[in-house]
Amino acid sequence: MKKSRSGCSSPSCSRKTATLLLVTLIVLMVSCSSALYMPTAGQQTESASLEQMLEGRKLYVKKCGSCHALILPEKHTKPEWERYLNEMQQKASIDNTEKEQILKYLTRGN
């Protein structure tokens, strides 16, 4: 059996490494999603209800976070988020209603 770069050559060592990588990925995803703001009633706007923004957050974490690290909403402007959502809509299997809810969340209803 060939020795890997890490010095790990047994199947159990490979499983341990894979498990460690999986746990690290899960911790990173959970810590990032908890850093995202949680909409509150005071953040409702004429164009976005609290329920829409909460659903948008849930969709953002589920649909976008399933493939890559989540970006904090304040890191981009509304036009930038619109462009990103349009680019990713088909890949992430996001319908138009979901896209609008995600956008409402990312732009704090504006």
N, C-alpha and C positions, 0 to 999 in steps of 0.2 A: 504494500500500500504506500502510496506517495505521501510524503509529509507536506502539509500546506505551509504557507508563509508564516502563519501564526504558531507553527509547531504542532498544530492539532492534526492528528492523523486518524483518530478513531471516529466511528459513526456517532458515538455518544457525545463526543466533543463537538462535532458539527451540529448536533441537535441543541446542545447548550448554547452555542453561538447564535443559532437561528432564533432560539427562544429569547435570548438577551436582546437581539436586534428588534424582535417583535414587541417586547415589553418597552423598550426605549421609544419606539414609534408611537405606541399607545399613550405613553406618558406625555410625549411632545404634543400629540393631538389634543389630549384632554387639557393640558396646561394652556394651550393656545386658545381653545374654545372658551375656557373660563376667563381669559383676559378680554374677550369680546364684551362690549357693553350689553347690558340687558335693558331693552326699552321699558319705560315706565309710563304711567298714565299722563304725566306732565309733558311727555314728549310727543303726544299726538299732534297731528297737524290736520289741516282741512283735507289734504290728499292722502293721509295715511292714519288709519286707526291703530290703536295699541295692538289689537289682535293681528292685523296685517304685518306689523313690524315684528311681532313675536314669531309669527309663522315664517317670515322672511329670514329671521335669525336661525330658526330650526332648519330651514331648507339650505341656507348658506353652509352651516356646519355639516349637514348630511351630504348634500350634492357636491359642494366645492371641496370640503375637507376630506372627502373619500379618496381624492386623487393627489392632492398637494397641500402644503401648509397654508393655513388661512392667513389672510392679510387683515390687519386691523382696519376697520372701515374708514377711519380718518386719514389713512395714508394716501387716498386718492379722491379726486373730485368727482362730482356726479357724471360729467361727460366721460371721464376715464372709466368709471365703473360701468357705464352704459356700453362702452366699446368692449370691455372685457367680457361682460355678460353676453353680448351679441356673438363674440368670437367663440365662447365656450358653450353656448346654449345647446347645440346639437350633441357635442361630445358628452356633456353632463346629463343629457336627457331631461332638459328643463323646458317645460311648456311656457307659453307666454304669460300665463297667470302667475306661475312660480317665479318667472324672471322679474315681473313687476314687484312681487312681494319681496324678493331678495334685494332689489334695487331700493325699495322703500326702507328696508332695514339699513342697508349700507349707507344711505344718504340721510338717515334720521328723519325720514318722511318728507324731505324737501325735494 
